[in-house]
Amino acid sequence: MVACSGRRKWVWVLLAASGLAAGCVRAPIEEGSRVVIGSSPEQDASVLVSDVSLGQTPLSLRNPPPGETVVVVTREGFERTSKTVVFPERGEQRIVIDMKPLRGFLTIESTPPGARVYLDGREHLGDTPLAHKEISIGKHTYELRMNNYKTATAEIDVREDYRYQFAHILVPKDAQLGIVTRPSGAKIWLNGELRPVASPAKFDVTPGDYILAVSVKGYEKLEQPIVLGPEENKTLELVLKEGKAPEGMVLVPGGLFVMGLNGASPDEKPQREIDLPAFYIDQYEVTNEEFKAVYPEHRFAKGDVQDPVTGISFNRAADYAKAIGKRLPTEEEWEKAARGTDGREYPWGMEFVKENGNCGSDETVRVGRYRMGVSPFKCYDMAGNAYEWTSSWYQAYPGNPEVTKDYGQQFRVLRGGSYKSDRFGVRCARRHYDHMESAREDYGFRCAKDVE
């Protein structure tokens, strides 16, 4: 054999494989050697020896120059890999070169955790939280799958050594709620929002906690809490009692209740029992939309249609109530509607719960938003959101010996605190007072009505 070296001898090998070699060495013979070069995990990798490209894996070489040599394989998406091998003089040799894919790193979190993560619809990468998982470069899709939740899908273009981090809030699969009432044709509210269909009805809703309300003219409005889980199918059959509560109002039955509080503000004592006749009171504070229906010139910020009307004086509130056939509640009526008959501190109970009312904030919110802050008589926003005018003068309670210059017929009482108030200011027994012409930005109201 005539010797050749380096790049030149491998040029010959390439030519010999095509039957074109001449002059450097004699033609290959069948009794020589055969080497097969493969790559893993993928084939079609380019093979180079002495910087000469010999083809793609799986590559078969007849009679390559024997001895030690370095084989290099390259493939898009994989690291360039080299391996030192020894080609035989005779016989067959099979070589497989393992290639490592180029990788990025993926971190995925989900709320709730425990979602199964699949890459490109088939490879299970693990469950969330998934930290620094190696992913081959290129375009991929991944899915988060979890029982009772909708599948979350995203696309990602992974680059070498990049670290990607994503967080997903998984959306529960809808529940289905059916409502059947006797009598039928009842209006339906979920968390204060009127549904577009009357009973009997069936509709999909997001799982969660709700206050369901149904109402038919001539019957008492019925409310009850419900909890719906993901994909739950629940049907409620509700029987309404005959009654004549006006639309949007609730009946507060006559009887005794505990009013006032000892040991807090001096004008709240003495605590005592008061016997009141039955009355109706608005379930919600009067809204911008309702106020504008009576006073078209009323202006408010876009999007605040269902916020309580504010910036209202006592005189303006009283005029509105009279215009729609109602009146302002007395201080006693307001407190009974707010705290029930057991002398509780807040509409929902004895302990302050920040999440149950709009206080210590910067602005009003939609009426009825704080569903867990409902009073025993199903009134909302009686702790915070907007101060509410009553018809009562600011005077000392019977049995309170203290005298102040503010008592008398010069100030009217407001109740309930506002979005600006602290926990002390939104207590059921807390009294606030101001001139009848005062129209502060957090002054609003709700109406009452006599039971005929």
N, C-alpha and C positions, 0 to 999 in steps of 0.2 A: 504494500500500500504506500502510495506517495503521501508524505505528511503535509498537512495544512494545519494552520493554527488559528485560534481566536475567532473573530467575526467571519473570516474567509471560509473556515471549514463548515460553519453553520449556514452560510450562504449555499454551500454545496449540498448540505442536507436538504435544504428547501428545494433546490433544483432537482436533486435526485428523486425526491418524492414526486416530482412532475415528469421525470424521465428526461431532463434537459442537461444534466451535469456531464461535463467532459473535460479532460485534460488535467484536473487536479488530482483525482483518484480514480481508480477503476470503478466500473458500474457495480452497484450492490448485487450481492448474490443471495439466493434464497436461504442458504445455510447460515447466514449471518444472524443478526439480532433484530428484535422488534420491541419497541417501547411504546406503551400506551399511557398518555398523560390525561388525567381527569381532574375535575375540580368539584368541591362540595361546599355549600349545599346546592349550588347552581352550576349548570354547565354553561357552555358558550363563553367561557372566559378566554381572553387572548393570552397566548403563550409566547414568551420571549426568552431567547438564549443568546447571550453576547449581543444584546440589543437588536437581534434579528427576530422579527415576528414570524413564527412558524405556522400559525393558524389558531384555531379555537378548540377548546376542549369539548368532547373527548378527541384527543389528537393522537394519531398513530404514526410513529416514526420507524422507518426501516433502516437498519444499519447506521444509527447515529454514532459519531466518534466515541469509542469507549473511554471510560474514565470519569473522574469527578467533575461535575459541572453544576452551575447554579441555574435553576429554572424559575422564571418569574411569571406570575399570572396576574392579570388585571381584569376587572369587570366593573361596570358602572354600579355604584351603590355599595361597593365592597372595598376594603383596604387592599392596597397593592401588596402581594404576598410573594415571598421568595423561599425557595427550598433547595438545599444542596443535596444532590443525588449522585449516584455512581451508575453510569450506563454500562451494561455488560458487553463483552465481545460477542457472545453467542447467547441464544435463548430469548425468552420473552420476559419482559418486566412490566408490571402495572404500577403506576404511581398516582395517588390521589392527593391533591393539595387542598387542605382545608382553608377556606377563606372566611374572614370575619366581616360581616356587614358593617357599613358605616352607621353610626347610631346617634340619635338625640336622646333626650331624657324627658319623661312625661310624669307630671304630678297632677292628680285629680282628687278633689274633695267633693263631697255632696252633702246636702241637707235634705233628709236624714242620711246618715252614713250607712254603709253596708250594701251599696248598689254594686251589681256585677258589671265590670267594664270589659267590653268586647272590642277588638281591633278589626276593622274591615269586615265586620259582621260574623266573624268565625273564631278568632283567637281570643280566648279568655285570659286577659292580662292579670286579673285579680279583682278584689273588692275594694271599694272606697273606705277609708282614705288610701289612695295608691300613691306611693312616694318613689320618685326617681327611677321609674321603669324605663329600661332601654327599649327604644323604638327605632327600626331601620329608617333611614332617610327617605324622603319622598312624600307624596301625597297619600294621606290616610283618612279614614273616617273612624270615629269611635262612638260607641253607644253605652249609655248607662241604663241598665235594666233592673227593675225592682218590683216585686209583687205589689199590686194595688196602686202603682204610680205609672204615669206616662213615661215612655222611653225618651230619654234625652239624647240627641244626636248632634255631633259637631264634626267639622272638617279641620284638618291640620296639615300643614306642609312642613315636614320635619327637616331641619338642616343639621349638618354634622356638628356635634358637641353642643348644640343649643339646648337650653333647659326651658321647658314649657310647663306652665302651671295654670290650672283652670279650676273653677268652683261652680257647681251647679246646684240650684234649688229645685228639687224634684217636685213636680206638680201631681197631686193625687188624682187618680181617675175619678170622674164624676160619679156622684151618687144620684139615685132617682127617687124623687119624693112624689107621692100621690096624696091628694087631699080630697076627701069626701065629707060633705057636711049635710046636716039636716037642720033647716031646709037647705036646698042647693042654691047656687047663684051667689055664694058668699065671695066678697072681695078677700084677697089673700095678700098678706105682707110677710116678708122675711127680713128680719132686722130693720124694720121700718121702711123697706122699699116695696112699693106696690107692684105686684106681679100683673102682667097684661091679660091674664085669664082668670075667670071665676071658677068656683068649684062646681062640679067635680073637675079636677085638673091633675095633670101629671107632667113633671118637668125635671130636667137635669140640673143639678146644683153642685157647686164645689163642696167637698166634704168639710165639716167644721161644726161649730156651735151656732145655733140660731134661736131667735125668738120668733115663733110663728104666731101670727095674728089673723083671725078671720072675722068678718063682720057682714051682717045682713040687716037691712033696714027693719026696724021693729024688734030687733033682738040685741041682747047684750054682746058687746065685742068680747071675743074669747082669745086669750093669749096663753101660750105655754112654751117652755124651752124644749128644744130637740137637738140631738146630736146625730150627725150623719157621718158614717165612715166611708172610705173609698169603695166604690162599686156597690155600696149598700142600696138595697131596694126596699123602701119603707113606704107603707100606705097608712094614713091616719084617718079614722072615722070620728068626726066631731059633731056633737049635738049642742046646738046653741039654745040658750034660755031666752024666753020672751022678755023684752025690756025696751025702754024708750030712751036710752042714752043718745044724745045728739052725736052726729058724725064728728069724729076726732076727739071726743070727750070720754071720760070715764066717770062712773058713779062712785062717790065716796059715801058709804052708808052712814046713817046717823048713829050717835052713841058717844061713849066716853073715849077720850084719848089723853095721853100724858103730854102736857105742854110746858116749855121752859126747861131750865137747867140750873141747879144750884152749883156754886163753886167754879163757875166759868166767868163770863162777863157779867158785871153787876146788873145790867138791864134785862138779863134773862131769868132772874129769879123773882118770886119763888116758883119752883116746879110744882105743878098742880094738875089735877084732872079737870077736864072741861067736857061738857056734854054739848055736842053740835048736832043740828039736824042734817039730814042727807043733802048733798049738793053734787053738782057736776063740775068737773074741772078739765081743762085741756090736757091731753096726754103729752103734748109737746109744746115747747115755747112757740110763740107766733113767729113765723118765718118771713123773710124778705118777700117771698112770692105772695104769701097771704096778705101782707101789709100793702103791697103794691096793688093788689086787686081792689082795695078800698081807696087807696091814695095813689093814683097813677103817677104822680110827680115824684114818688119815692125813687131814689137812686141807690144802687149798691154795686159792689164789684162783680165783674163777670165770674160766674162759677159759684157764687154765694147764694144761689136761689133758695136752697134749703137750710142755710144758716139762720140763726135767730136774728130778727130785726133788732138793731141796737141804735144808740144815739137817740133814744126815745124818752121824752119827758112824761111825768105822771099824767098831765092833762091830755097829751096826745094819745097815750095808752088808753085812758078812760074813754076818750072820744071814739077810738077804734072799736072798743068793746061794745059801746052803746050802738054803734052803727051796724053791727052784725047781730044785735039782739042778745048780747051777753053783758057781763060786768067784770070788774077786777075782783079777785078773791080777797077775802079778809085775811089778816095776818094769821088768825086761828085756822081758817080753812087751808091756807097754804101749808102751814106746819103739819096739820094732820095728813094731808095728801102726801107730804114728803116723808114723814117718819112712821106712819101707821099708828097703832095703838099701844106699842110696847116701849115707848120712850127711847128708841135707838138714837145714836149719835149722828149717823149718816143714813141716807135712804136705803142702803144695802145692809147695814148692820152697825155694830159697835166700833169696829176698827176701821181706820182710814186705809183706803186702797187707792193709790195714785191712778191705777189703770181704769178705775170705775167712773171717772169724771174728768172734764176738761178744766183743770185749774193749774196755776203756775206755768201758763204757756203764753204765746204771743198773739193768739187770735182765736176767734170763734170757729166752731166746726159744725158740720151738718147735724141738725137735731136728731136725737135718737141713736147717734153713733155709738155711744157707750152703753151697750146693751146690758152689761152686768151691773150698771148703776141704777137700775130701775127701782122705783119705790114699791112698798107693799101694795099700793093701789094702782100699779102699772103706769106711773108717771115717769118721764125721762128728763134728764138734765136738771134735776132739782139740787144738784151739787156742782156748781160751776157753769161754764159756758157764758150765760148772761145773767146779771142781776135781774130780779123780777119785781116789778112794782106790785104792791098790794093797796087795797083801799083804806087801810088803817092809818090813823095818826100815830106818831111816835109818842107813846105815853108810858108811864110806869105801870107794870102789872099790878093787879089788886094784891095787896099784902106786901108790896115792896115799899119800905119806908124812905128810901133814898130819894132825894130831890135834886134835879139838875135843871139848868136853864133851858135845855133843849126839849124837855117834855112839854106837851101841850099841842095845840092845833096850829103848828107852823111847819112841821116836817112830816112827810109820808114815809112809811116803812117799805124797804126793799128786802127781798129774801134770796137765799140760795148761793150768794157769792157769784163770782164770774171767772172767766178764764185767767184773770190776773190774780185771783185770790189764792191764799195758802190753805193748808188743811184746817186751820182754826176758822177761817172765814167761810168755809163751805159746809159747816155743821148745820144740821136741821134747825137748831135752836138759835142760830146766830142772827142778830138783827142789824140791819144797816138802814140809814135814813138820810133823806136829802130834801131840798126844796122841790116843790111840785114842778117848777119851771126847769129844773136841772135836767140836762140830756147828755150825760156822759157817754163816752164811746162804748161802754160795756153795760149800759142800761137797756133792758128789754122787758118782756112781760109774757104772761099767759092769762087766759080768761077763765071765768067761772060762770055758773048759771044755776038758778034755783031749780029744785025738783018740784014740778007742778003737781 
